[in-house]
Amino acid sequence: MGHEHEERHITIVDENGNEQLCEVIDTFYSEQFGKSYVLYSLVGAEEDEDGQIEIFASSFVPSENGEDGELEPIETEEEWDIIEDFLNSLEDEFDEEE
């Protein structure tokens, strides 16, 4: 799992049809589910009282040309567990860098 620290952005369309620019936090592949996942936050998101921002997760299905793709909702508790473990490892890695 490589962790680049360059900024990458995606545009998502919310349930109201509004486009939202998001910053990709990281991506990873799960062999258990055979899926890629993307963790992202809204560009310009406000931190809460604990200094945290809301992080979203989706599975990513690449298009045939490999450039674009579709974000799909997370379907199972097992997938959420893997995402949570990955996010915790990112937080640990970030804490070690400080």
C-alpha positions as a Markdown table, in Angstrom:
| # | Residue | x | y | z |
|---|---|---|---|---|
| 1 | Met | 0.0 | 0.0 | 0.0 |
| 2 | Gly | 1.7 | 3.2 | -1.2 |
| 3 | His | 0.7 | 6.4 | 0.4 |
| 4 | Glu | 1.3 | 9.4 | -1.8 |
| 5 | His | 0.7 | 12.7 | -0.2 |
| 6 | Glu | -0.2 | 14.5 | -3.4 |
| 7 | Glu | -3.6 | 16.0 | -3.6 |
| 8 | Arg | -6.1 | 14.1 | -5.7 |
| 9 | His | -9.7 | 15.2 | -6.2 |
| 10 | Ile | -12.9 | 13.5 | -7.4 |
| 11 | Thr | -16.4 | 15.0 | -8.0 |
| 12 | Ile | -19.3 | 13.2 | -6.5 |
| 13 | Val | -23.0 | 13.9 | -7.0 |
| 14 | Asp | -25.0 | 13.9 | -3.8 |
| 15 | Glu | -28.6 | 12.6 | -3.4 |
| 16 | Asn | -29.9 | 16.1 | -4.4 |
| 17 | Gly | -28.0 | 16.1 | -7.7 |
| 18 | Asn | -25.4 | 18.6 | -6.5 |
| 19 | Glu | -21.8 | 18.1 | -7.5 |
| 20 | Gln | -19.4 | 18.1 | -4.6 |
| 21 | Leu | -15.6 | 18.4 | -5.0 |
| 22 | Cys | -13.9 | 15.9 | -2.7 |
| 23 | Glu | -10.3 | 15.3 | -1.7 |
| 24 | Val | -9.2 | 11.7 | -1.9 |
| 25 | Ile | -7.5 | 10.7 | 1.3 |
| 26 | Asp | -6.4 | 7.3 | 0.3 |
| 27 | Thr | -7.3 | 4.2 | -1.8 |
| 28 | Phe | -6.8 | 0.5 | -1.1 |
| 29 | Tyr | -7.7 | -2.8 | -2.6 |
| 30 | Ser | -9.3 | -5.6 | -0.5 |
| 31 | Glu | -8.5 | -9.1 | -1.8 |
| 32 | Gln | -11.2 | -10.5 | 0.5 |
| 33 | Phe | -13.9 | -8.6 | -1.3 |
| 34 | Gly | -12.1 | -8.2 | -4.7 |
| 35 | Lys | -12.9 | -4.5 | -4.6 |
| 36 | Ser | -11.0 | -1.2 | -4.5 |
| 37 | Tyr | -12.1 | 1.4 | -1.9 |
| 38 | Val | -11.7 | 5.2 | -1.8 |
| 39 | Leu | -11.7 | 7.3 | 1.4 |
| 40 | Tyr | -12.5 | 11.0 | 0.8 |
| 41 | Ser | -13.7 | 14.2 | 2.4 |
| 42 | Leu | -15.5 | 17.3 | 1.1 |
| 43 | Val | -13.1 | 20.0 | 0.0 |
| 44 | Gly | -13.5 | 22.9 | 2.5 |
| 45 | Ala | -15.1 | 20.7 | 5.1 |
| 46 | Glu | -15.2 | 22.2 | 8.6 |
| 47 | Glu | -13.4 | 20.4 | 11.5 |
| 48 | Asp | -15.6 | 19.4 | 14.4 |
| 49 | Glu | -14.8 | 20.4 | 18.0 |
| 50 | Asp | -12.3 | 17.6 | 18.2 |
| 51 | Gly | -10.4 | 18.8 | 15.1 |
| 52 | Gln | -11.8 | 16.0 | 12.9 |
| 53 | Ile | -13.4 | 16.1 | 9.5 |
| 54 | Glu | -16.1 | 13.8 | 8.2 |
| 55 | Ile | -14.6 | 11.0 | 6.0 |
| 56 | Phe | -16.6 | 9.1 | 3.5 |
| 57 | Ala | -15.9 | 5.7 | 2.0 |
| 58 | Ser | -17.1 | 4.0 | -1.2 |
| 59 | Ser | -16.1 | 1.1 | -3.3 |
| 60 | Phe | -14.7 | 2.1 | -6.6 |
| 61 | Val | -15.5 | 0.3 | -9.9 |
| 62 | Pro | -13.1 | 1.5 | -12.6 |
| 63 | Ser | -14.3 | 2.1 | -16.1 |
| 64 | Glu | -13.0 | 0.0 | -19.0 |
| 65 | Asn | -10.5 | 2.8 | -20.0 |
| 66 | Gly | -9.2 | 2.9 | -16.4 |
| 67 | Glu | -9.5 | 6.6 | -16.1 |
| 68 | Asp | -12.9 | 7.2 | -14.6 |
| 69 | Gly | -15.2 | 4.9 | -12.7 |
| 70 | Glu | -18.3 | 4.6 | -10.5 |
| 71 | Leu | -18.4 | 5.0 | -6.7 |
| 72 | Glu | -20.7 | 2.4 | -5.1 |
| 73 | Pro | -22.0 | 2.3 | -1.5 |
| 74 | Ile | -20.4 | 0.0 | 1.0 |
| 75 | Glu | -22.7 | -3.0 | 1.3 |
| 76 | Thr | -21.8 | -5.0 | 4.4 |
| 77 | Glu | -20.6 | -4.7 | 8.0 |
| 78 | Glu | -17.6 | -6.8 | 7.0 |
| 79 | Glu | -16.6 | -4.2 | 4.4 |
| 80 | Trp | -17.1 | -1.4 | 7.0 |
| 81 | Asp | -14.8 | -3.3 | 9.4 |
| 82 | Ile | -12.0 | -3.5 | 6.8 |
| 83 | Ile | -12.4 | 0.2 | 6.0 |
| 84 | Glu | -12.3 | 1.1 | 9.7 |
| 85 | Asp | -9.1 | -1.0 | 10.2 |
| 86 | Phe | -7.5 | 0.7 | 7.2 |
| 87 | Leu | -8.5 | 4.1 | 8.5 |
| 88 | Asn | -7.1 | 3.3 | 11.9 |
| 89 | Ser | -3.8 | 2.3 | 10.4 |
| 90 | Leu | -3.7 | 5.6 | 8.5 |
| 91 | Glu | -4.3 | 7.5 | 11.8 |
| 92 | Asp | -1.5 | 5.5 | 13.5 |
| 93 | Glu | 0.8 | 6.3 | 10.6 |
| 94 | Phe | -0.1 | 9.9 | 10.7 |
| 95 | Asp | 0.5 | 10.0 | 14.5 |
| 96 | Glu | 3.9 | 8.5 | 14.0 |
| 97 | Glu | 4.9 | 11.3 | 11.5 |
| 98 | Glu | 4.0 | 14.0 | 14.0 |
